[in-house]
Amino acid sequence: MGAECASTCVSKEEQTNEQIDDLYSKPSKSPNNRRGHRAGGSNAQFATVTRGESNEMTEVDVMKVVRAQSMMRGFLERKRYSKKQMEHESTTKYFTKEEGKETTNGQFSSDQSEQERNYTYKSGAVFNGMWKGGLRHGKGQMTWPDGARYDGEWSYNMAAGKGKFFHVGGDIYDGKWANNKANGYGTYMNTKGARYEGSWKDDQQHGDGVENWAEGAKYEGKYVNGLKEGHGKYTYADGSVYEGEWMLNKIDGYGSQVWADGKSYFG
């Protein structure tokens, strides 16, 4: 029985070792056992295979991420485009809501890349410049039937950025724009010789500015909604100077007045 038992036990032990070797030579499904279990030929082969698979999977994952990012950018751009199609509330005499919506009714696709072309509106106005789908976007020139013209930058169908507007009577505004209006720093020159340079908000002087008139008068100071308001200095054509507070375009509050003949007043 001992000899038979010895023979049987050895046979089982050999089988067990073979099973263990087989286990080491096969990739483990457990994520915690992705790397080798022991040193040796079988494990070296396993490590090589898993490294190759790992690199391959990394490249695939990167491509998936790139595609996902591209799809997300496209989705966000289309969403922004659709939102901009509905935003034409900032209407002025020339930049009208009707003109703004005329080309956003599906005539041009949001998937179209930026391109240059001419378009004549129902109003008779003509735009020559860059488009993104049905929206004026980039540099372009808009000319209205009465001769007024805007030449400058556009963003999603609105005058925005740096631009120059030529009025019918000859006046010119050159400066920053946002939402179809003068917003930011700019210069306005009229045909009578007056010139304003400074801050603007919604087509009105607003903030710090300097205004000069043809006869020689000059104002330097604060503006609020197109009117002199706050602290300012006014130099008259004859050389007299007032410096102090203003309200609704009039001297109002504490200030000093020095006349050309040398007389002065403080209070």
Secondary structure, 3 states (H helix, E strand, C coil): CHHHHHHHHHHHHHHHHHHHHHHHHCCCCCHHHCCCCCCCHHHHHHHHHHHHHHHHHHHHHHHHHHHHHHHHHHHHHHHHHHHHHHCCCCCCCCCCHHHHHHCCCCCCCCCCCCEEEEEECCCCCEEEEEEECCEEEEEEEEECCCCCEEEEEEECCEEEEEEEEECCCCCEEEEEEECCEEEEEEEEECCCCCEEEEEEECCEEEEEEEEECCCCCEEEEEEECCEEEEEEEEECCCCCEEEEEEECCEEEEEEEEECCCCCEEEC
